[in-house]
Amino acid sequence: MSSTIPDWIITSLKNDKQRLKEWKAKAGVRENWHEPDEQQVTACVTGKYFDNAGTKNEQMVVLSSPNAGEFRINLATLCAIASLD
């Protein structure tokens, strides 16, 4: 991980990643997320701004599952999680 990212942000991203892993397990989604629709998982992106600074109307990814309920995460945050080493 880059040393330019403050530790508290790294910790927050790791916590979000862990929450997503736990939700994925409850939803029954495959490890590689192949065909999540087979587990009745749906996704929707809401909002207008591609930002994660806590401003109004940021884009959010909303995952829904009959087994796991709803999972909401900021789209920019999800990209940050995906690109971390």
Gaussian input, Z-matrix of N, CA and C with variables (Angstrom, degrees):
# hf/3-21g

backbone

0 1
 N
 C     1     B1
 C     2     B2     1     A1
 N     3     B3     2     A2     1     D1
 C     4     B4     3     A3     2     D2
 C     5     B5     4     A4     3     D3
 N     6     B6     5     A5     4     D4
 C     7     B7     6     A6     5     D5
 C     8     B8     7     A7     6     D6
 N     9     B9     8     A8     7     D7
 C    10    B10     9     A9     8     D8
 C    11    B11    10    A10     9     D9
 N    12    B12    11    A11    10    D10
 C    13    B13    12    A12    11    D11
 C    14    B14    13    A13    12    D12
 N    15    B15    14    A14    13    D13
 C    16    B16    15    A15    14    D14
 C    17    B17    16    A16    15    D15
 N    18    B18    17    A17    16    D16
 C    19    B19    18    A18    17    D17
 C    20    B20    19    A19    18    D18
 N    21    B21    20    A20    19    D19
 C    22    B22    21    A21    20    D20
 C    23    B23    22    A22    21    D21
 N    24    B24    23    A23    22    D22
 C    25    B25    24    A24    23    D23
 C    26    B26    25    A25    24    D24
 N    27    B27    26    A26    25    D25
 C    28    B28    27    A27    26    D26
 C    29    B29    28    A28    27    D27
 N    30    B30    29    A29    28    D28
 C    31    B31    30    A30    29    D29
 C    32    B32    31    A31    30    D30
 N    33    B33    32    A32    31    D31
 C    34    B34    33    A33    32    D32
 C    35    B35    34    A34    33    D33
 N    36    B36    35    A35    34    D34
 C    37    B37    36    A36    35    D35
 C    38    B38    37    A37    36    D36
 N    39    B39    38    A38    37    D37
 C    40    B40    39    A39    38    D38
 C    41    B41    40    A40    39    D39
 N    42    B42    41    A41    40    D40
 C    43    B43    42    A42    41    D41
 C    44    B44    43    A43    42    D42
 N    45    B45    44    A44    43    D43
 C    46    B46    45    A45    44    D44
 C    47    B47    46    A46    45    D45
 N    48    B48    47    A47    46    D46
 C    49    B49    48    A48    47    D47
 C    50    B50    49    A49    48    D48
 N    51    B51    50    A50    49    D49
 C    52    B52    51    A51    50    D50
 C    53    B53    52    A52    51    D51
 N    54    B54    53    A53    52    D52
 C    55    B55    54    A54    53    D53
 C    56    B56    55    A55    54    D54
 N    57    B57    56    A56    55    D55
 C    58    B58    57    A57    56    D56
 C    59    B59    58    A58    57    D57
 N    60    B60    59    A59    58    D58
 C    61    B61    60    A60    59    D59
 C    62    B62    61    A61    60    D60
 N    63    B63    62    A62    61    D61
 C    64    B64    63    A63    62    D62
 C    65    B65    64    A64    63    D63
 N    66    B66    65    A65    64    D64
 C    67    B67    66    A66    65    D65
 C    68    B68    67    A67    66    D66
 N    69    B69    68    A68    67    D67
 C    70    B70    69    A69    68    D68
 C    71    B71    70    A70    69    D69
 N    72    B72    71    A71    70    D70
 C    73    B73    72    A72    71    D71
 C    74    B74    73    A73    72    D72
 N    75    B75    74    A74    73    D73
 C    76    B76    75    A75    74    D74
 C    77    B77    76    A76    75    D75
 N    78    B78    77    A77    76    D76
 C    79    B79    78    A78    77    D77
 C    80    B80    79    A79    78    D78
 N    81    B81    80    A80    79    D79
 C    82    B82    81    A81    80    D80
 C    83    B83    82    A82    81    D81
 N    84    B84    83    A83    82    D82
 C    85    B85    84    A84    83    D83
 C    86    B86    85    A85    84    D84
 N    87    B87    86    A86    85    D85
 C    88    B88    87    A87    86    D86
 C    89    B89    88    A88    87    D87
 N    90    B90    89    A89    88    D88
 C    91    B91    90    A90    89    D89
 C    92    B92    91    A91    90    D90
 N    93    B93    92    A92    91    D91
 C    94    B94    93    A93    92    D92
 C    95    B95    94    A94    93    D93
 N    96    B96    95    A95    94    D94
 C    97    B97    96    A96    95    D95
 C    98    B98    97    A97    96    D96
 N    99    B99    98    A98    97    D97
 C   100   B100    99    A99    98    D98
 C   101   B101   100   A100    99    D99
 N   102   B102   101   A101   100   D100
 C   103   B103   102   A102   101   D101
 C   104   B104   103   A103   102   D102
 N   105   B105   104   A104   103   D103
 C   106   B106   105   A105   104   D104
 C   107   B107   106   A106   105   D105
 N   108   B108   107   A107   106   D106
 C   109   B109   108   A108   107   D107
 C   110   B110   109   A109   108   D108
 N   111   B111   110   A110   109   D109
 C   112   B112   111   A111   110   D110
 C   113   B113   112   A112   111   D111
 N   114   B114   113   A113   112   D112
 C   115   B115   114   A114   113   D113
 C   116   B116   115   A115   114   D114
 N   117   B117   116   A116   115   D115
 C   118   B118   117   A117   116   D116
 C   119   B119   118   A118   117   D117
 N   120   B120   119   A119   118   D118
 C   121   B121   120   A120   119   D119
 C   122   B122   121   A121   120   D120
 N   123   B123   122   A122   121   D121
 C   124   B124   123   A123   122   D122
 C   125   B125   124   A124   123   D123
 N   126   B126   125   A125   124   D124
 C   127   B127   126   A126   125   D125
 C   128   B128   127   A127   126   D126
 N   129   B129   128   A128   127   D127
 C   130   B130   129   A129   128   D128
 C   131   B131   130   A130   129   D129
 N   132   B132   131   A131   130   D130
 C   133   B133   132   A132   131   D131
 C   134   B134   133   A133   132   D132
 N   135   B135   134   A134   133   D133
 C   136   B136   135   A135   134   D134
 C   137   B137   136   A136   135   D135
 N   138   B138   137   A137   136   D136
 C   139   B139   138   A138   137   D137
 C   140   B140   139   A139   138   D138
 N   141   B141   140   A140   139   D139
 C   142   B142   141   A141   140   D140
 C   143   B143   142   A142   141   D141
 N   144   B144   143   A143   142   D142
 C   145   B145   144   A144   143   D143
 C   146   B146   145   A145   144   D144
 N   147   B147   146   A146   145   D145
 C   148   B148   147   A147   146   D146
 C   149   B149   148   A148   147   D147
 N   150   B150   149   A149   148   D148
 C   151   B151   150   A150   149   D149
 C   152   B152   151   A151   150   D150
 N   153   B153   152   A152   151   D151
 C   154   B154   153   A153   152   D152
 C   155   B155   154   A154   153   D153
 N   156   B156   155   A155   154   D154
 C   157   B157   156   A156   155   D155
 C   158   B158   157   A157   156   D156
 N   159   B159   158   A158   157   D157
 C   160   B160   159   A159   158   D158
 C   161   B161   160   A160   159   D159
 N   162   B162   161   A161   160   D160
 C   163   B163   162   A162   161   D161
 C   164   B164   163   A163   162   D162
 N   165   B165   164   A164   163   D163
 C   166   B166   165   A165   164   D164
 C   167   B167   166   A166   165   D165
 N   168   B168   167   A167   166   D166
 C   169   B169   168   A168   167   D167
 C   170   B170   169   A169   168   D168
 N   171   B171   170   A170   169   D169
 C   172   B172   171   A171   170   D170
 C   173   B173   172   A172   171   D171
 N   174   B174   173   A173   172   D172
 C   175   B175   174   A174   173   D173
 C   176   B176   175   A175   174   D174
 N   177   B177   176   A176   175   D175
 C   178   B178   177   A177   176   D176
 C   179   B179   178   A178   177   D177
 N   180   B180   179   A179   178   D178
 C   181   B181   180   A180   179   D179
 C   182   B182   181   A181   180   D180
 N   183   B183   182   A182   181   D181
 C   184   B184   183   A183   182   D182
 C   185   B185   184   A184   183   D183
 N   186   B186   185   A185   184   D184
 C   187   B187   186   A186   185   D185
 C   188   B188   187   A187   186   D186
 N   189   B189   188   A188   187   D187
 C   190   B190   189   A189   188   D188
 C   191   B191   190   A190   189   D189
 N   192   B192   191   A191   190   D190
 C   193   B193   192   A192   191   D191
 C   194   B194   193   A193   192   D192
 N   195   B195   194   A194   193   D193
 C   196   B196   195   A195   194   D194
 C   197   B197   196   A196   195   D195
 N   198   B198   197   A197   196   D196
 C   199   B199   198   A198   197   D197
 C   200   B200   199   A199   198   D198
 N   201   B201   200   A200   199   D199
 C   202   B202   201   A201   200   D200
 C   203   B203   202   A202   201   D201
 N   204   B204   203   A203   202   D202
 C   205   B205   204   A204   203   D203
 C   206   B206   205   A205   204   D204
 N   207   B207   206   A206   205   D205
 C   208   B208   207   A207   206   D206
 C   209   B209   208   A208   207   D207
 N   210   B210   209   A209   208   D208
 C   211   B211   210   A210   209   D209
 C   212   B212   211   A211   210   D210
 N   213   B213   212   A212   211   D211
 C   214   B214   213   A213   212   D212
 C   215   B215   214   A214   213   D213
 N   216   B216   215   A215   214   D214
 C   217   B217   216   A216   215   D215
 C   218   B218   217   A217   216   D216
 N   219   B219   218   A218   217   D217
 C   220   B220   219   A219   218   D218
 C   221   B221   220   A220   219   D219
 N   222   B222   221   A221   220   D220
 C   223   B223   222   A222   221   D221
 C   224   B224   223   A223   222   D222
 N   225   B225   224   A224   223   D223
 C   226   B226   225   A225   224   D224
 C   227   B227   226   A226   225   D225
 N   228   B228   227   A227   226   D226
 C   229   B229   228   A228   227   D227
 C   230   B230   229   A229   228   D228
 N   231   B231   230   A230   229   D229
 C   232   B232   231   A231   230   D230
 C   233   B233   232   A232   231   D231
 N   234   B234   233   A233   232   D232
 C   235   B235   234   A234   233   D233
 C   236   B236   235   A235   234   D234
 N   237   B237   236   A236   235   D235
 C   238   B238   237   A237   236   D236
 C   239   B239   238   A238   237   D237
 N   240   B240   239   A239   238   D238
 C   241   B241   240   A240   239   D239
 C   242   B242   241   A241   240   D240
 N   243   B243   242   A242   241   D241
 C   244   B244   243   A243   242   D242
 C   245   B245   244   A244   243   D243
 N   246   B246   245   A245   244   D244
 C   247   B247   246   A246   245   D245
 C   248   B248   247   A247   246   D246
 N   249   B249   248   A248   247   D247
 C   250   B250   249   A249   248   D248
 C   251   B251   250   A250   249   D249
 N   252   B252   251   A251   250   D250
 C   253   B253   252   A252   251   D251
 C   254   B254   253   A253   252   D252

   B1=1.4316
   B2=1.5157
   B3=1.2931
   B4=1.4583
   B5=1.5197
   B6=1.3211
   B7=1.4555
   B8=1.5163
   B9=1.3326
   B10=1.4555
   B11=1.5261
   B12=1.3033
   B13=1.4655
   B14=1.5247
   B15=1.3254
   B16=1.4685
   B17=1.5346
   B18=1.3111
   B19=1.4689
   B20=1.5215
   B21=1.3309
   B22=1.4684
   B23=1.5265
   B24=1.3372
   B25=1.4633
   B26=1.5261
   B27=1.3277
   B28=1.4736
   B29=1.5223
   B30=1.3184
   B31=1.4647
   B32=1.5247
   B33=1.3093
   B34=1.4577
   B35=1.5234
   B36=1.3408
   B37=1.4650
   B38=1.5245
   B39=1.3156
   B40=1.4717
   B41=1.5282
   B42=1.3200
   B43=1.4703
   B44=1.5235
   B45=1.3341
   B46=1.4687
   B47=1.5251
   B48=1.3279
   B49=1.4655
   B50=1.5319
   B51=1.3145
   B52=1.4575
   B53=1.5324
   B54=1.3304
   B55=1.4714
   B56=1.5219
   B57=1.3434
   B58=1.4612
   B59=1.5266
   B60=1.3206
   B61=1.4709
   B62=1.5232
   B63=1.3095
   B64=1.4669
   B65=1.5256
   B66=1.3278
   B67=1.4617
   B68=1.5189
   B69=1.3461
   B70=1.4716
   B71=1.5261
   B72=1.3139
   B73=1.4710
   B74=1.5287
   B75=1.3163
   B76=1.4741
   B77=1.5231
   B78=1.3399
   B79=1.4622
   B80=1.5262
   B81=1.3318
   B82=1.4600
   B83=1.5162
   B84=1.3294
   B85=1.4623
   B86=1.5318
   B87=1.3308
   B88=1.4685
   B89=1.5265
   B90=1.3192
   B91=1.4643
   B92=1.5332
   B93=1.3379
   B94=1.4670
   B95=1.5403
   B96=1.2999
   B97=1.4716
   B98=1.5317
   B99=1.3219
   B100=1.4631
   B101=1.5243
   B102=1.3156
   B103=1.4624
   B104=1.5378
   B105=1.3255
   B106=1.4676
   B107=1.5260
   B108=1.3317
   B109=1.4632
   B110=1.5296
   B111=1.3347
   B112=1.4685
   B113=1.5288
   B114=1.3355
   B115=1.4595
   B116=1.5405
   B117=1.3324
   B118=1.4643
   B119=1.5353
   B120=1.3217
   B121=1.4606
   B122=1.5264
   B123=1.3209
   B124=1.4521
   B125=1.5258
   B126=1.3326
   B127=1.4601
   B128=1.5252
   B129=1.3117
   B130=1.4571
   B131=1.5220
   B132=1.3232
   B133=1.4669
   B134=1.5217
   B135=1.3236
   B136=1.4566
   B137=1.5279
   B138=1.3040
   B139=1.4604
   B140=1.5104
   B141=1.3132
   B142=1.4571
   B143=1.5272
   B144=1.3340
   B145=1.4598
   B146=1.5255
   B147=1.3324
   B148=1.4629
   B149=1.5229
   B150=1.3288
   B151=1.4578
   B152=1.5252
   B153=1.3159
   B154=1.4655
   B155=1.5295
   B156=1.3154
   B157=1.4632
   B158=1.5276
   B159=1.3189
   B160=1.4593
   B161=1.5165
   B162=1.3286
   B163=1.4505
   B164=1.5248
   B165=1.3135
   B166=1.4652
   B167=1.5291
   B168=1.3182
   B169=1.4653
   B170=1.5300
   B171=1.3312
   B172=1.4674
   B173=1.5220
   B174=1.3298
   B175=1.4573
   B176=1.5279
   B177=1.3190
   B178=1.4525
   B179=1.5194
   B180=1.3183
   B181=1.4563
   B182=1.5199
   B183=1.3227
   B184=1.4562
   B185=1.5247
   B186=1.3260
   B187=1.4632
   B188=1.5127
   B189=1.3269
   B190=1.4621
   B191=1.5176
   B192=1.3266
   B193=1.4585
   B194=1.5164
   B195=1.3300
   B196=1.4683
   B197=1.5316
   B198=1.3349
   B199=1.4671
   B200=1.5229
   B201=1.3301
   B202=1.4675
   B203=1.5213
   B204=1.3132
   B205=1.4558
   B206=1.5190
   B207=1.3292
   B208=1.4628
   B209=1.5277
   B210=1.3221
   B211=1.4599
   B212=1.5075
   B213=1.3340
   B214=1.4636
   B215=1.5190
   B216=1.3382
   B217=1.4575
   B218=1.5285
   B219=1.3019
   B220=1.4525
   B221=1.5356
   B222=1.3345
   B223=1.4659
   B224=1.5279
   B225=1.3159
   B226=1.4711
   B227=1.5263
   B228=1.3244
   B229=1.4623
   B230=1.5235
   B231=1.3322
   B232=1.4689
   B233=1.5306
   B234=1.3174
   B235=1.4794
   B236=1.5261
   B237=1.3201
   B238=1.4689
   B239=1.5148
   B240=1.3383
   B241=1.4654
   B242=1.5287
   B243=1.3100
   B244=1.4698
   B245=1.5236
   B246=1.3285
   B247=1.4703
   B248=1.5196
   B249=1.3300
   B250=1.4560
   B251=1.5132
   B252=1.3020
   B253=1.4660
   B254=1.5126
   A1=109.60
   A2=114.27
   A3=119.49
   A4=111.11
   A5=115.12
   A6=119.72
   A7=111.52
   A8=118.33
   A9=120.78
   A10=112.15
   A11=117.50
   A12=121.37
   A13=107.79
   A14=117.14
   A15=119.42
   A16=112.07
   A17=115.73
   A18=121.31
   A19=112.52
   A20=117.50
   A21=119.67
   A22=111.28
   A23=117.24
   A24=119.86
   A25=109.84
   A26=116.87
   A27=120.74
   A28=109.84
   A29=117.07
   A30=121.70
   A31=110.75
   A32=117.05
   A33=121.40
   A34=111.70
   A35=116.97
   A36=120.78
   A37=111.28
   A38=117.22
   A39=120.41
   A40=110.82
   A41=117.07
   A42=120.46
   A43=111.14
   A44=116.52
   A45=120.01
   A46=111.01
   A47=116.58
   A48=120.51
   A49=110.39
   A50=117.24
   A51=121.07
   A52=111.17
   A53=116.69
   A54=120.41
   A55=110.48
   A56=116.53
   A57=120.56
   A58=110.89
   A59=117.61
   A60=120.98
   A61=110.94
   A62=117.27
   A63=121.23
   A64=110.77
   A65=116.64
   A66=120.02
   A67=109.98
   A68=116.77
   A69=122.04
   A70=110.96
   A71=116.46
   A72=120.44
   A73=110.47
   A74=117.60
   A75=120.66
   A76=111.76
   A77=115.55
   A78=120.10
   A79=112.12
   A80=117.32
   A81=120.93
   A82=113.48
   A83=116.52
   A84=121.21
   A85=109.28
   A86=115.55
   A87=120.33
   A88=110.98
   A89=115.92
   A90=121.81
   A91=111.98
   A92=117.11
   A93=121.05
   A94=112.63
   A95=117.00
   A96=123.88
   A97=111.86
   A98=118.77
   A99=122.21
   A100=109.72
   A101=116.32
   A102=124.90
   A103=113.49
   A104=117.90
   A105=119.30
   A106=112.85
   A107=116.86
   A108=118.96
   A109=111.81
   A110=117.27
   A111=119.86
   A112=111.56
   A113=117.30
   A114=121.91
   A115=110.09
   A116=115.97
   A117=123.81
   A118=112.48
   A119=116.95
   A120=121.31
   A121=108.10
   A122=115.75
   A123=121.66
   A124=109.22
   A125=115.83
   A126=121.43
   A127=109.60
   A128=114.56
   A129=121.55
   A130=107.76
   A131=116.55
   A132=120.79
   A133=107.37
   A134=115.44
   A135=121.34
   A136=109.14
   A137=116.72
   A138=121.27
   A139=112.68
   A140=115.18
   A141=121.64
   A142=113.58
   A143=117.74
   A144=120.67
   A145=111.94
   A146=115.06
   A147=122.12
   A148=107.64
   A149=115.73
   A150=122.60
   A151=107.48
   A152=117.06
   A153=120.09
   A154=111.20
   A155=114.60
   A156=120.32
   A157=112.53
   A158=117.08
   A159=120.37
   A160=113.85
   A161=116.22
   A162=119.66
   A163=110.63
   A164=114.52
   A165=121.32
   A166=111.13
   A167=115.94
   A168=124.78
   A169=113.81
   A170=116.95
   A171=120.17
   A172=109.40
   A173=116.02
   A174=120.18
   A175=109.98
   A176=114.85
   A177=122.43
   A178=109.24
   A179=116.27
   A180=122.16
   A181=106.28
   A182=115.49
   A183=120.99
   A184=107.39
   A185=116.07
   A186=122.37
   A187=107.64
   A188=116.76
   A189=120.91
   A190=110.08
   A191=114.84
   A192=121.79
   A193=108.94
   A194=117.69
   A195=118.78
   A196=112.32
   A197=117.20
   A198=120.78
   A199=113.34
   A200=117.36
   A201=121.01
   A202=113.78
   A203=117.50
   A204=119.80
   A205=111.13
   A206=115.79
   A207=121.72
   A208=111.15
   A209=115.18
   A210=121.84
   A211=107.23
   A212=117.20
   A213=122.51
   A214=109.77
   A215=115.58
   A216=120.11
   A217=108.49
   A218=115.35
   A219=121.72
   A220=109.06
   A221=117.01
   A222=121.10
   A223=111.90
   A224=118.45
   A225=120.50
   A226=110.56
   A227=116.75
   A228=120.71
   A229=110.51
   A230=116.75
   A231=120.21
   A232=110.80
   A233=117.16
   A234=120.59
   A235=110.76
   A236=117.04
   A237=120.59
   A238=110.49
   A239=117.25
   A240=121.41
   A241=110.26
   A242=116.37
   A243=121.07
   A244=112.62
   A245=116.94
   A246=119.38
   A247=113.93
   A248=118.15
   A249=120.51
   A250=111.16
   A251=117.12
   A252=121.44
   A253=110.33
   D1=148.43
   D2=-176.86
   D3=-69.42
   D4=137.86
   D5=178.69
   D6=-74.35
   D7=-9.86
   D8=179.22
   D9=-81.40
   D10=-11.38
   D11=178.29
   D12=-92.20
   D13=124.62
   D14=-179.83
   D15=-59.57
   D16=147.22
   D17=-178.48
   D18=-55.82
   D19=-38.28
   D20=-177.43
   D21=-65.85
   D22=-30.64
   D23=177.05
   D24=-72.86
   D25=-42.71
   D26=176.82
   D27=-58.10
   D28=-44.60
   D29=179.00
   D30=-61.37
   D31=-44.00
   D32=179.20
   D33=-62.23
   D34=-43.48
   D35=178.58
   D36=-65.06
   D37=-40.00
   D38=176.86
   D39=-63.42
   D40=-38.96
   D41=177.65
   D42=-64.69
   D43=-42.30
   D44=177.14
   D45=-63.22
   D46=-40.32
   D47=178.30
   D48=-62.96
   D49=-41.47
   D50=178.83
   D51=-64.78
   D52=-40.80
   D53=177.10
   D54=-60.49
   D55=-41.51
   D56=179.29
   D57=-65.52
   D58=-42.00
   D59=177.74
   D60=-60.84
   D61=-42.63
   D62=179.37
   D63=-65.20
   D64=-41.71
   D65=178.20
   D66=-63.81
   D67=-43.92
   D68=179.77
   D69=-57.45
   D70=-42.96
   D71=179.96
   D72=-64.01
   D73=-43.65
   D74=178.51
   D75=-64.01
   D76=-35.92
   D77=-178.92
   D78=-75.97
   D79=-17.45
   D80=-179.68
   D81=79.64
   D82=23.11
   D83=-179.59
   D84=-77.03
   D85=142.28
   D86=178.41
   D87=-61.34
   D88=157.03
   D89=-178.53
   D90=-56.49
   D91=-36.97
   D92=-178.85
   D93=-94.03
   D94=8.87
   D95=179.10
   D96=60.39
   D97=26.68
   D98=178.54
   D99=-73.31
   D100=124.03
   D101=176.31
   D102=51.82
   D103=57.77
   D104=178.97
   D105=-63.73
   D106=-18.82
   D107=177.72
   D108=-63.03
   D109=-23.08
   D110=177.52
   D111=-67.42
   D112=-17.60
   D113=174.93
   D114=-103.78
   D115=18.99
   D116=-179.70
   D117=60.20
   D118=30.77
   D119=176.26
   D120=-87.16
   D121=131.40
   D122=175.98
   D123=-120.38
   D124=159.63
   D125=179.81
   D126=-136.37
   D127=145.80
   D128=178.13
   D129=-145.43
   D130=140.25
   D131=174.32
   D132=-109.00
   D133=126.11
   D134=179.34
   D135=-116.23
   D136=165.59
   D137=175.52
   D138=95.13
   D139=175.18
   D140=-173.87
   D141=-117.13
   D142=-37.24
   D143=-169.92
   D144=-103.84
   D145=129.55
   D146=178.15
   D147=-85.11
   D148=83.48
   D149=-172.80
   D150=-153.97
   D151=155.76
   D152=175.50
   D153=-133.76
   D154=39.12
   D155=-179.67
   D156=-94.93
   D157=4.23
   D158=179.07
   D159=84.56
   D160=22.28
   D161=179.17
   D162=-89.83
   D163=167.56
   D164=-177.61
   D165=-66.68
   D166=140.86
   D167=171.86
   D168=67.41
   D169=33.87
   D170=174.10
   D171=-71.94
   D172=153.75
   D173=179.27
   D174=-71.92
   D175=131.71
   D176=178.64
   D177=-123.53
   D178=142.50
   D179=171.44
   D180=-96.93
   D181=127.65
   D182=179.39
   D183=-117.59
   D184=113.34
   D185=176.18
   D186=-100.17
   D187=137.84
   D188=179.78
   D189=-129.46
   D190=141.87
   D191=-179.70
   D192=-147.68
   D193=138.99
   D194=176.04
   D195=-64.63
   D196=-25.95
   D197=-178.96
   D198=-88.85
   D199=-30.09
   D200=-172.66
   D201=-116.01
   D202=-4.82
   D203=-178.02
   D204=76.54
   D205=-146.71
   D206=-175.12
   D207=-106.39
   D208=141.53
   D209=174.66
   D210=-126.46
   D211=124.29
   D212=179.88
   D213=-116.31
   D214=134.30
   D215=176.54
   D216=-149.57
   D217=142.03
   D218=177.88
   D219=-62.84
   D220=136.23
   D221=-176.54
   D222=-63.10
   D223=-42.29
   D224=178.84
   D225=-65.13
   D226=-36.63
   D227=176.82
   D228=-65.21
   D229=-41.20
   D230=177.67
   D231=-61.73
   D232=-38.96
   D233=176.27
   D234=-65.51
   D235=-39.35
   D236=178.39
   D237=-62.67
   D238=-43.52
   D239=178.49
   D240=-60.99
   D241=-43.83
   D242=-177.54
   D243=-66.48
   D244=-25.86
   D245=-175.59
   D246=-100.50
   D247=-2.12
   D248=177.63
   D249=-72.38
   D250=147.01
   D251=175.37
   D252=-77.76

